[in-house]
Amino acid sequence: MIIRRAREAFGGLLLPYIGVLVVVLSGILGTEYVARLAAERDRESVQLETQIQLSELRAWLESEINSVLYLTRGLTAYIVARPDATPAELAVVAPYIVRGSDHIRNIGLAPDNVVRFVYPLTGNEAALGLDYTQDPKQWPTIQRAIEHGDMLVSGPLPLVQGGSGLIARSPIFIDEGKDSRYWGMVSIVIDMNSLLGAAGLNDNPRGIALRGTDGQGARGEQFFGPSAVFENRAVLTQPVNFRHSQWEIAVVPDYRLQGHSGMRVRGLLYGLLLAIVALLVQLIRVFCRARHQASVDSLTGLPNRRILLERANQLIAQTRRNDSGFALCYVDLNGFKPVNDRYGHHAGDQVLQETALRLRHALRAVDTVARTGGDEFVLLLPGIESAANVDAVLQKLSVALRVPVRYKGQSIVVGASMGWALYAREADSLDALMALADSRMYEMKENLRAVARSAQVGTAVP
C-alpha cells in the first residue's frame, strides 16, 4: 500500500514534468536542426557569392589573355605576308600591336630561333641575340610549338630582361604546300604584374590562387597565391581557358563573412521554447494544485471521500487476490456543535485539525485517514481481520481523542463515536461495508447519548 501510494504520488508529479522534458528535448533538437539549416543556407550563399566572384575574375582573365593572343596572330599574319620586313618596318607595326593591350610587355621576333627584333627596345636589350636552341628552359616549349604548328603559351616564367611574364609563342611558316618552310618564332610577353594588378590581385585579400604553369591546368605547378589553397577541402576552383592552354583559379570561401541566420534562429526559437516551457510549468502547477484540492480536504489535509473510495476499492481488489482482509471504521466527534456555538468556527476548525493530526499519529503509515464531511472521519485499516484487533485500534484512538484541545487558554474536550466493519468477513461489497460501519457508529453514538441522559436524570433525583 505504501509503495502504491508513493508510486501514485511520484507518478502524478513526475509524469507532467517528463512531458515538459520531452518538449524541451524536442524543442532543442528542432531548434538545432532549423539553425543548422539556416547556417547551411548562409554557407551556400557564401559559396555562391564566391563562385560568382571567381567566375567574373576567370572571365576577365580569359578576355585579357585571349585579346593578346589575337594580337599575336595579327603580327604572325603580317610576317607571313612580309617575311623580309626590315627592323625599321617592324618598328612601325609593333606599336599598334602593343597598344592593343595594357599588359603587353614586349614583342620579340626570332628568325631561325634567334631573337633579332624586340619592341620596345629600351629595357629589353638583353634579349637581343638570344638563341633559343641554346636555352634549355625555353627551347623545349619552342620545339613543342614548332611541332604543334600553332600558338602555345608558356610560363609564367622569369624573363632574361628581368621580371616575370606569360609568353605567347607562335611559329611562323611562310609559303604554302610543299614549299612551306619554318621562318622563325614570334613571341609576345604578357607582364604578369600588370595583368594580376589589373585583376585586383596585387594585395590578394581574398586569397586567390592560380596554377597551371605552361598552360597545363590542374597538372601544372602553382604560380600565384597562398600555397595551401588547393589542398583545402573547401576550395572552389574554375578553369581559365585560352587558346590550347588552361589555368586553374581557386579560392577558399571566407565563411566568416556569412550571415548570422543560425544565431538569430537559435535566439528566436530558444526564446519561444523558454516561453512554452514556462507556460507548461505554470499549467502543471495549476493542474497539480487543482488535483490536490480535488483529492484532499482543504482544512485538515486528509484525503477526501473520492480518494477514500479509490483506496477502498484498491484494498478490495488486493484482498481478493491475497485472500486477506481489512477494516473500515467511522469516527464521528461527539459534542462538536457546541464547540462552534460556544467558541466560534475558528475553534471548531482547530479541533478538526487536531483530530486529524492525532488520528494520523495513532495509526500506521499503511492506514488511510479520510475526512468525508463535517466532523466525520473514515479509516481504512489493511490487515486488520478480527474484532479484537479493531477494538485495540479503537481503544488507542479513543485515548488520543480524549486529550483536551487547547484554544486561547481554554481546554476543549470532545469524544468520538466509532463504528467498524470487516471485509470480507462481515460484508462482501464496499457499500455494505460502509453501511454496517456507519450503523454501528450511530449505535455507539445513541448508546452514549442514552448514558448521558441517564446520568442527567440520576443527578436530578433528590
Summary of the structure (lengths in Angstrom):
residues: 462
radius of gyration: 53.3
end to end distance: 58.1
largest distance: 172.0
contacts: 1372
relative contact order: 0.09
helix: 55%
strand: 22%
